[in-house]
């Protein structure tokens, strides 16, 4: 079991498994779409990846793709509405390439989504969760969504939320947020977008009886 100083949280971020829309690159905000069969299998591998750890708290977005990922990974997670994915408004279900045919030069981090959320609104939700997590201790596991977690990581280190555009994040990946020098005022990204477990690396292999 990894040792974490008792007064500091180490936050593990798990992006949900594959859906039909992640396969096609469609923006999936509040549409409550399920995992694909491959996404369900990958979710189980998340559980194997972190099986050697003990978590003091586990949280999930209320959307089924995140909740189901947490369940298949083997966790009974507490639902937090602030972990919801970015509300893409009128761009829900659309691909970036198609949006830019209508709106050349569009960038989600810069322009937000019409009839949806601005990046500042997403960051405000992330900030609320971060404040809560920084008051906790031990290993913490969070199941949520691609763009949301990118904003979350930016805000964790105190960066402008637009920094999220430089942080790519795949489905069923694991990331870790912690602190440099073990100091609360030096938040850092310890691991990012790690998906080695999807190929069996870094997983705890169950012992056959």
C-alpha positions in Angstrom: 0.0 0.0 0.0 1.3 3.4 -0.9 2.2 5.6 2.0 0.6 9.1 2.1 1.4 11.6 4.8 -1.6 11.6 7.1 -2.3 15.3 6.8 -2.3 15.5 2.9 -4.6 14.0 0.3 -3.3 12.2 -2.8 -6.0 12.4 -5.4 -6.4 9.7 -8.1 -8.4 10.8 -11.1 -10.1 8.1 -13.3 -11.8 9.1 -16.5 -14.8 7.0 -17.3 -14.6 4.1 -19.9 -15.3 4.3 -23.6 -18.8 5.2 -24.9 -20.1 5.3 -28.5 -19.6 9.1 -28.5 -16.0 9.0 -27.3 -15.3 6.6 -30.1 -16.6 9.1 -32.7 -15.3 12.2 -31.0 -18.7 13.7 -30.3 -18.9 16.2 -27.4 -20.6 14.4 -24.6 -21.7 16.7 -21.8 -25.0 16.0 -20.0 -26.3 13.3 -22.4 -26.4 10.2 -20.1 -24.8 7.7 -22.5 -23.7 4.2 -21.3 -20.4 2.6 -21.6 -19.6 0.3 -24.6 -18.7 -3.3 -23.8 -15.0 -2.4 -24.3 -15.6 0.5 -21.9 -16.9 -1.8 -19.3 -13.9 -4.1 -19.6 -11.5 -1.2 -19.3 -13.3 0.0 -16.2 -12.6 -3.3 -14.5 -8.9 -2.8 -15.4 -9.0 0.5 -13.5 -10.0 -1.5 -10.4 -7.1 -3.9 -10.9 -4.7 -0.9 -11.4 -5.5 0.6 -8.0 -6.2 -2.7 -6.1 -3.1 -2.3 -4.0 -4.3 1.1 -2.6 -6.7 1.9 0.2 -8.9 4.9 -0.4 -10.3 7.1 2.4 -12.9 8.6 0.0 -14.3 7.8 -3.4 -16.4 10.2 -5.5 -18.2 10.1 -8.8 -20.1 12.2 -11.2 -23.8 11.4 -11.3 -23.7 10.5 -15.0 -24.0 6.8 -15.7 -20.8 6.5 -17.6 -18.8 7.6 -14.6 -20.9 5.8 -12.0 -20.8 2.6 -13.9 -17.0 2.9 -14.3 -16.7 3.3 -10.5 -19.0 0.3 -9.9 -17.1 -2.0 -12.4 -13.8 -0.9 -10.8 -15.2 -2.2 -7.5 -16.1 1.0 -5.6 -19.2 2.3 -4.0 -18.7 6.0 -4.7 -20.4 9.1 -3.3 -22.1 11.1 -6.0 -21.0 14.7 -6.3 -23.0 16.9 -8.9 -20.0 19.2 -9.2 -18.1 16.4 -11.0 -20.5 16.6 -14.0 -19.0 17.0 -17.4 -18.9 20.4 -19.1 -22.4 21.4 -20.3 -21.8 21.8 -24.1 -25.2 23.4 -24.7 -25.9 23.7 -28.5 -22.7 21.8 -29.3 -23.8 18.6 -27.5 -23.2 15.6 -29.6 -21.2 17.5 -32.2 -17.6 16.9 -33.3 -15.0 19.7 -33.2 -14.4 19.4 -36.9 -18.1 20.1 -37.6 -18.4 22.9 -35.1 -15.5 24.7 -36.8 -17.3 24.4 -40.2 -19.9 26.7 -38.6 -17.7 28.6 -36.3 -14.1 28.7 -37.7 -11.4 29.0 -35.0 -13.7 27.8 -32.2 -11.9 26.5 -29.1 -13.8 25.1 -26.2 -11.4 26.5 -23.6 -11.5 30.0 -25.1 -15.1 30.3 -26.4 -17.1 27.9 -24.2 -20.4 26.5 -25.6 -23.5 28.5 -26.6 -26.4 27.8 -24.3 -23.9 25.8 -22.2 -21.2 26.5 -19.7 -18.2 28.9 -19.9 -14.9 27.6 -18.8 -15.1 29.9 -15.7 -18.3 28.1 -14.7 -16.7 24.7 -15.1 -13.7 26.0 -13.1 -15.9 27.2 -10.3 -17.3 23.7 -9.9 -13.8 22.2 -10.0 -12.7 24.7 -7.4 -15.5 23.7 -5.0 -14.5 20.1 -5.3 -10.8 20.9 -4.9 -11.4 22.9 -1.7 -13.3 19.9 -0.3 -10.6 17.4 -1.2 -7.8 19.4 0.1 -9.5 19.4 3.5 -9.4 15.5 3.5 -6.6 13.1 4.1 -5.3 9.8 2.6 -5.8 8.4 -0.9 -8.9 9.8 -2.7 -10.4 8.4 -5.9 -12.5 10.5 -8.3 -14.4 9.2 -11.3 -15.4 11.9 -13.8 -15.0 13.1 -17.4 -12.4 14.2 -19.9 -12.8 18.0 -20.2 -13.9 18.4 -16.7 -10.9 16.6 -15.3 -8.6 18.6 -17.5 -10.0 21.8 -16.0 -9.8 20.2 -12.6 -6.0 19.5 -13.0 -5.4 23.1 -14.2 -7.2 24.5 -11.2 -5.5 22.0 -8.8 -2.1 23.6 -9.5 -3.6 27.2 -9.5 -3.3 27.6 -13.3 -5.7 29.5 -15.5 -8.4 27.0 -16.5 -7.6 27.5 -20.1 -4.4 25.4 -19.4 -6.7 22.5 -19.8 -6.3 22.6 -23.6 -2.7 21.4 -23.1 -3.7 18.3 -21.0 -4.9 15.4 -23.2 -6.8 12.7 -21.4 -7.9 9.3 -22.7 -10.8 7.1 -21.5 -10.2 4.8 -18.6 -6.9 6.6 -17.8 -5.5 7.3 -14.4 -3.9 10.5 -13.2 -2.6 11.5 -9.8 -2.5 14.9 -8.1 -0.4 15.6 -5.1 2.0 18.2 -3.6 5.6 18.9 -4.1 7.8 18.7 -1.0 4.8 17.5 0.9 3.5 21.1 1.3 -0.2 22.0 0.8 0.8 25.3 -0.9 2.8 23.4 -3.6 0.1 21.4 -5.5 1.5 19.4 -8.4 0.5 16.9 -11.1 2.3 13.7 -10.2 1.0 11.5 -13.0 -1.1 12.2 -16.0 -3.1 10.2 -18.6 -1.6 6.9 -17.7 -3.3 4.0 -19.4 -0.8 1.2 -19.0 -3.3 -0.9 -17.2 -5.4 -1.2 -20.4 -2.6 -3.4 -21.7 -2.3 -5.3 -18.4 0.7 -3.3 -17.1 0.7 -2.2 -13.5 -2.3 -4.3 -12.5 -2.6 -6.5 -9.5 -3.2 -10.0 -10.8 -5.8 -11.9 -8.7 -4.4 -15.0 -7.1 -6.1 -18.2 -8.3 -7.3 -20.5 -5.5 
